[in-house]
Structures are given as C-alpha cells and as structure tokens.
Amino acid sequence: MNNQGKCIEYFFDSKTFTKEQLLKSIEEAKQEFPNKKVESNLFLNQWGVYILKINFTDKIEYVGNFKEKRRNKKVLLLTEKNRKVSEKRTSLLNRRYGQYKKTGEYRPI
C-alpha cells in the first residue's frame, strides 16, 4: 500500500515557460484544492523540462500525526506532574522532626 498519498505531476517546456509563470501556475493549482493540504515541488530535469509535482497528504496520515502530537503532549504533561509529585514526596520523606531548613547563610544578630 502506498503511504505517500495522491500526487499530480505537470510537465512544462523550459523554452516556452519561465519560472515566474510556473510559480503562478503553482498558486493556481493550490487554489483548485482549497480543502487539502498541498506540498509542491518544482524542478528542472536533465532534458530541460520543468516538473511541477503536487503531493496531497493523506487524510489518515494527517489525522494520525495530529493524534500523535496530542498523545505526546499528554505524556509530557503527565510526566511533569509525576516528577513534581515525586520531588515533593522525597522532600517530605527526608525531613526529620525538629530539623530546621538549611539555608547555608550566616547572619549575625
């Protein structure tokens, strides 16, 4: 199964089209598909033909990436919360009755 999604390729002759015209055609191609996530690549091949390659990201892949980011964010929040709780527990367990907080400063009266 191809995981790259859909792709459209346009071929333009380098003798008849300029780079500015091709960039304009890229914008027009993006406007044809307003609801899709589009990545475009423009390159010149060895025979002097401009190739405009438009890749559409797969909807399943896009949603999967979104879910993965949310999951990572939740994990980071939980680990930060657990770290704070464990620091608090260790500080409480290391205390002894009647022990003062050590400041490391000497202050004369």
Solvent accessible surface area in square Angstrom, and as a share of the most:
residue,aa,sasa,rsa
1,M,229,1.02
2,N,107,0.55
3,N,119,0.61
4,Q,145,0.64
5,G,25,0.24
6,K,151,0.64
7,C,62,0.37
8,I,56,0.28
9,E,82,0.37
10,Y,76,0.29
11,F,126,0.53
12,F,36,0.15
13,D,61,0.31
14,S,40,0.26
15,K,184,0.78
16,T,96,0.56
17,F,80,0.33
18,T,71,0.41
19,K,104,0.44
20,E,126,0.56
21,Q,95,0.42
22,L,1,0.00
23,L,89,0.44
24,K,134,0.57
25,S,27,0.17
26,I,14,0.07
27,E,96,0.43
28,E,90,0.40
29,A,5,0.04
30,K,74,0.31
31,Q,135,0.60
32,E,110,0.49
33,F,59,0.25
34,P,108,0.68
35,N,148,0.76
36,K,111,0.47
37,K,111,0.47
38,V,28,0.16
39,E,93,0.42
40,S,35,0.22
41,N,74,0.38
42,L,38,0.19
43,F,94,0.39
44,L,96,0.48
45,N,37,0.19
46,Q,147,0.65
47,W,193,0.68
48,G,23,0.22
49,V,41,0.24
50,Y,33,0.13
51,I,20,0.10
52,L,1,0.01
53,K,63,0.27
54,I,1,0.01
55,N,41,0.21
56,F,16,0.07
57,T,40,0.23
58,D,58,0.30
59,K,161,0.68
60,I,142,0.72
61,E,79,0.35
62,Y,114,0.43
63,V,64,0.37
64,G,36,0.34
65,N,78,0.40
66,F,115,0.48
67,K,110,0.47
68,E,79,0.36
69,K,142,0.60
70,R,130,0.48
71,R,131,0.48
72,N,75,0.39
73,K,133,0.56
74,K,115,0.49
75,V,76,0.44
76,L,122,0.61
77,L,113,0.56
78,L,104,0.52
79,T,73,0.42
80,E,69,0.31
81,K,130,0.55
82,N,94,0.48
83,R,114,0.42
84,K,117,0.50
85,V,60,0.34
86,S,51,0.33
87,E,92,0.41
88,K,139,0.59
89,R,156,0.57
90,T,73,0.42
91,S,54,0.35
92,L,100,0.50
93,L,145,0.72
94,N,110,0.56
95,R,164,0.60
96,R,184,0.67
97,Y,224,0.85
98,G,62,0.60
99,Q,92,0.41
100,Y,193,0.73
101,K,179,0.76
102,K,171,0.72
103,T,98,0.57
104,G,84,0.81
105,E,114,0.51
106,Y,188,0.71
107,R,191,0.70
108,P,105,0.66
109,I,224,1.13
